[in-house]
Amino acid sequence: MTKIDIVSGFLGAGKTTLIKKLLAEAYKGEKLVLIENEFGEINIDGGFLKESGIQISEMSAGCICCSLVGDFNKALKDVEAQFHPDRILIEPSGVGKLSDVIVAVENTVKDVPDMQLNSFVTVADATKVKVYMKNFGEFYNNQIESAGTIILSRTQKMTQEKLEAAVAMLREKNADAAIITTPWDELDGKAILSAIEKVSLADELLEKMRAEHEADEHEHHHHHHDGEECDDP
């Protein structure tokens, strides 16, 4: 079974640092493929990846969000067929809509019994939550709203009060996600992974997102409720 993990987040939030930490501490011994697109912060150099035995599949069409319909599904299936990895990590570009990527993965795995969407995580710079919500609006909020787990970076630089205020803003957008606030240097990659994988609400979130996605597509479809009047005694 190939597990698929999506790690999203705005540029500079620390996605690459988190992925490196997970590769070094949590995914040891797993055959892993990292799919990232050219618009991300690609600071993971080829040498590092070769040592870990990881293959990079670059998206030829550039941004994942721009090629959701065709190429993305094909790339994912090709990777699975070619490498049979234990895990595929997807790092969408910083401005991608996480919900679109999740739906694209879902649409792909339903045709491939050996693949499953395992987790979808958003890395957020705790010091910038307020300013990003204000400046980037729905793009930023979509990454927060769609996440099963939100991992905050740079929390060690904040007062408890400021951190709690940032978490409260995130909670307004996503009441269900697990939010990890512990500074990363105090966390082992395995602890982060188990927090990500224990999110029991992931299925509910998926259902909600699928329903919303379908609602968008069937906007003109009306439901008629007949015979639901209750007679008062």
C-alpha positions in Angstrom: 0.0 0.0 0.0 1.3 3.4 -1.0 0.4 6.1 1.5 0.2 9.7 0.2 1.0 12.6 2.4 0.4 16.2 1.3 2.5 18.9 3.0 1.3 22.4 2.1 2.1 25.8 3.4 3.0 29.3 2.2 6.6 30.0 0.9 8.9 30.5 3.9 6.6 28.7 6.3 9.1 25.8 6.7 7.7 23.0 4.5 11.1 22.0 3.3 12.6 22.0 6.8 9.7 19.8 8.0 10.0 17.4 5.1 13.8 17.1 5.8 13.0 16.4 9.5 10.4 13.7 8.6 12.8 12.1 6.1 15.6 12.0 8.6 13.6 10.9 11.7 10.3 9.4 10.7 10.5 7.8 7.3 13.7 5.8 7.7 13.7 2.5 5.8 10.6 3.5 3.8 10.8 3.7 0.0 9.6 7.2 -0.6 8.9 9.5 -3.5 8.8 13.2 -3.2 6.7 15.1 -5.7 7.2 18.8 -5.7 6.5 21.5 -8.3 9.0 24.0 -9.6 7.3 26.9 -8.0 7.9 25.8 -4.4 11.0 26.5 -2.3 13.1 23.7 -3.6 16.1 23.9 -1.2 16.3 20.1 -0.9 19.4 19.5 -3.1 19.8 16.5 -5.3 22.6 15.1 -3.3 20.6 14.9 -0.1 17.8 13.1 -1.9 20.0 10.6 -3.6 21.5 9.6 -0.2 18.1 8.9 1.1 17.2 6.9 -1.9 14.4 9.2 -2.9 13.3 9.9 -6.4 12.1 13.3 -7.4 9.3 13.5 -10.0 9.2 17.1 -11.2 5.9 18.3 -12.5 6.5 19.1 -16.2 3.3 21.3 -16.3 4.6 23.4 -13.4 2.2 24.2 -10.7 0.1 21.2 -9.5 -2.9 23.4 -9.3 -2.7 24.3 -12.9 -2.5 20.7 -14.0 -5.0 19.0 -11.7 -7.1 17.4 -14.3 -4.7 15.5 -16.4 -1.0 15.5 -15.7 -1.3 15.3 -11.9 -3.3 12.0 -11.9 -0.9 10.6 -14.5 2.2 11.6 -12.6 0.9 10.0 -9.5 0.0 6.8 -11.2 3.3 6.7 -13.0 5.2 7.1 -9.8 3.3 4.3 -8.2 3.7 2.0 -11.1 7.4 2.7 -11.5 8.6 2.8 -7.9 5.9 1.1 -5.8 6.9 3.3 -3.0 5.7 3.0 0.6 4.9 6.6 0.7 4.5 9.6 -1.7 5.1 13.0 -0.3 3.5 15.8 -2.2 4.7 19.4 -1.7 2.3 21.7 -3.6 3.4 25.2 -4.4 3.0 27.9 -1.8 -0.1 29.5 -3.4 -1.8 26.2 -4.3 -5.3 25.5 -3.0 -4.9 22.5 -0.7 -8.5 21.5 -1.2 -7.8 21.2 -5.0 -4.8 19.0 -4.4 -6.7 16.8 -1.9 -9.5 16.3 -4.4 -7.1 15.5 -7.2 -5.4 12.9 -5.1 -8.7 11.4 -4.1 -9.8 11.2 -7.7 -6.5 9.4 -8.6 -6.5 6.9 -5.7 -10.0 5.7 -6.3 -8.7 4.1 -9.5 -5.7 2.5 -7.8 -6.5 0.1 -5.0 -2.8 0.1 -3.8 -2.8 3.9 -3.0 -4.5 5.8 -0.2 -4.5 9.4 0.9 -2.9 9.2 4.3 -2.7 12.8 5.5 -2.9 16.5 4.5 -0.9 18.9 6.6 -0.4 22.7 6.5 2.8 24.3 7.8 2.1 27.8 9.0 4.5 30.4 10.3 2.9 31.2 13.7 4.3 34.8 13.6 2.5 35.6 10.4 -1.0 34.1 10.8 -2.7 37.4 11.2 -0.9 39.3 8.4 -1.3 36.4 6.0 -5.0 36.0 6.6 -5.3 39.7 5.9 -3.1 39.9 2.8 -3.7 36.5 1.1 -7.3 35.9 2.1 -8.8 32.8 0.6 -5.6 31.3 -0.7 -4.1 31.2 2.8 -7.4 30.4 4.5 -8.0 27.4 2.1 -4.7 25.9 3.3 -5.8 26.3 6.9 -9.4 25.2 6.4 -8.5 22.1 4.4 -5.7 20.8 6.7 -6.1 17.7 8.8 -3.2 18.9 10.9 -1.7 22.3 11.2 2.0 22.4 12.2 3.1 25.8 13.4 6.7 26.9 12.8 8.7 29.6 14.7 6.6 29.3 17.8 9.7 29.5 20.0 10.0 33.2 19.1 6.6 34.1 20.4 5.1 34.9 23.8 2.4 32.4 25.1 -0.2 35.2 24.6 0.7 35.8 21.0 0.8 32.1 20.3 -2.6 31.6 21.8 -4.0 34.5 19.7 -2.6 32.9 16.5 -4.1 29.5 17.4 -7.5 31.1 18.1 -7.4 32.7 14.6 -6.6 29.3 13.1 -9.4 27.6 15.1 -11.9 30.1 13.7 -11.1 28.7 10.2 -10.7 25.1 11.2 -12.3 23.8 14.4 -11.2 20.1 13.8 -7.6 20.0 12.8 -4.9 19.0 15.3 -2.7 22.1 15.8 0.9 21.4 16.8 2.5 24.3 18.6 5.6 22.7 20.2 8.9 24.1 18.8 10.3 21.7 16.3 13.7 21.3 18.0 11.8 19.8 20.9 9.9 17.4 18.7 11.1 14.2 17.1 10.0 13.6 13.5 8.3 10.3 14.7 6.2 12.3 17.2 5.2 14.7 14.5 4.2 11.8 12.2 2.2 10.0 14.8 0.3 13.3 15.6 -0.4 13.7 11.8 -1.5 10.1 11.4 -3.7 10.0 14.5 -6.1 12.7 13.3 -9.3 10.8 13.6 -11.3 13.6 12.0 -9.6 13.2 8.7 -12.4 11.1 7.3 -15.0 13.6 8.4 -13.0 16.4 6.9 -12.7 14.5 3.6 -16.4 13.9 3.5 -17.0 17.6 4.2 -14.6 18.7 1.5 -16.0 16.2 -1.0 -19.5 17.4 -0.3 -18.4 21.0 -0.7 -16.6 20.2 -4.0 -19.6 18.4 -5.3 -21.9 21.2 -4.2 -19.8 23.6 -6.2 -20.2 21.4 -9.3 -24.0 20.9 -8.8 -24.9 24.4 -7.8 -28.0 24.3 -10.0 -29.3 21.0 -8.6 -32.2 21.6 -6.3 -33.5 19.3 -3.6 -37.2 19.1 -2.9 -38.3 18.1 0.6 -41.8 16.8 0.5 -44.0 15.7 3.4 -41.7 17.0 6.1 -44.3 19.1 7.8 -44.9 18.2 11.3 -48.4 18.4 12.7 -48.5 20.1 16.0 -50.6 18.1 18.5 
